[in-house]
Amino acid sequence: MSCVTVKKTGEWDEAETSKKALEVVGDVVAEYLKHGEGRKFICSAVDTKHVDALAKQFREAGINVATYTFKDREEDRADTTREFRKPNSELRGLITVTAASRGFDVPDVSCVIMARPLRKSLAEHIQLLGRGLRIAEGKTDCIVLDHSGNCARFFQDCEAFFDEGIHELDTGKKAARKAPKKKMADAVKCPQCRALHFPAAECPHCGHAYPRRQAVKHVPGTLKEMIAGGHKKELTNTLWPMVCGYALKRRGEREIARKMALAIYKDITGAWPTQDFSRTQPAEPSREVMNRIQAAQIRHKHRRKAA
């Protein structure tokens, strides 16, 4: 979403966001078919054009859905609501922009699909999430299929909200500056089940075990000493896997990641690694290595600007 204009309200421009969202309509339906377990769902969309496109794709996949927007007639919305509230409803899903995200109570909804990216509105994110958190007989959980990035974007704020609640209401007055709270660790996405969770040795949802973080070995000394001493073997064994891991995470496509990793490694050490990218087991960068990588990227950026 970095290329989408930000409005004065702090949210992304709706027309530009809709254009982006329409490019991945098929993914929304495919992910529901794969992970939605046929559950009753509410799906958020960017605008009515996006709503119609999603509804069309779902129906073509054999899933009976209805739209719920300001463009639908009032009597049609009432009929849709009555039908959707039935435990044995013929409707599997309801697709809306914001009309069904506030005060819309259908307790047996157990799947929420987020296809409307939000930049600042934590309240709207929680309201939509809340559509799937109502208690109903036989309901034990809610599946959230996030195509918007909202869950990751608001992960820490949501954790704080559900753990601590709200201590004070917004009075509209300028509040006194508070001491900054200690920042929580960023969420990680499990590569196996794709659930978001705090960093851990294994995924709390599916049990996927993460590779152990490879620490920088202090033989023959610190990373700084290895670089200063030109210890190619030690640097290839310790630094190179972390640089490869970083590049793969940033770029994904192996050939692009390989070139990126070589450039970063050469910038940090002044030499090439003695092991090929394809034969290297990627590792999670340590804090010290991340600092080195970020410094290398800043230098690269300044060189390009100067050129």
Stockholm file with secondary structure:
# STOCKHOLM 1.0

chainA/1-307         MSCVTVKKTGEWDEAETSKKALEVVGDVVAEYLKHGEGRKFICSAVDTKHVDALAKQFREAGINVATYTFKDREEDRADTTREFRKPNSELRGLITVTAASRGFDVPDVSCVIMARPLRKSLAEHIQLLGRGLRIAEGKTDCIVLDHSGNCARFFQDCEAFFDEGIHELDTGKKAARKAPKKKMADAVKCPQCRALHFPAAECPHCGHAYPRRQAVKHVPGTLKEMIAGGHKKELTNTLWPMVCGYALKRRGEREIARKMALAIYKDITGAWPTQDFSRTQPAEPSREVMNRIQAAQIRHKHRRKAA
#=GR chainA/1-307 SS CTTSCBCTTSSBCHHHHHHHHHTTHHHHHHHHHHHSTTCCEEEECSSHHHHHHHHHHHHHTTCCEEEESTTSCHHHHHHHHHHHHSTTCSCCEEEESSTTTSSCCCTTCCEEEECSCCSSCHHHHHHHHHTTCCCCTTCCCCEEEESSSHHHHTHHHHHHHHHHCCSSCCCSSCCCCCCCCCCCCCCEECTTTCCEECCCSBCTTTCCBCCCCCCCCCSSSCHHHHHHHTCHHHHHHHHHHHHHHHHHHHHCSHHHHHHHHHHHHHHHHSSCCSSCGGGCCCCCCCHHHHHHHHHHHHHHHHHHHHC
#=GC SS_cons         CTTSCBCTTSSBCHHHHHHHHHTTHHHHHHHHHHHSTTCCEEEECSSHHHHHHHHHHHHHTTCCEEEESTTSCHHHHHHHHHHHHSTTCSCCEEEESSTTTSSCCCTTCCEEEECSCCSSCHHHHHHHHHTTCCCCTTCCCCEEEESSSHHHHTHHHHHHHHHHCCSSCCCSSCCCCCCCCCCCCCCEECTTTCCEECCCSBCTTTCCBCCCCCCCCCSSSCHHHHHHHTCHHHHHHHHHHHHHHHHHHHHCSHHHHHHHHHHHHHHHHSSCCSSCGGGCCCCCCCHHHHHHHHHHHHHHHHHHHHC
//
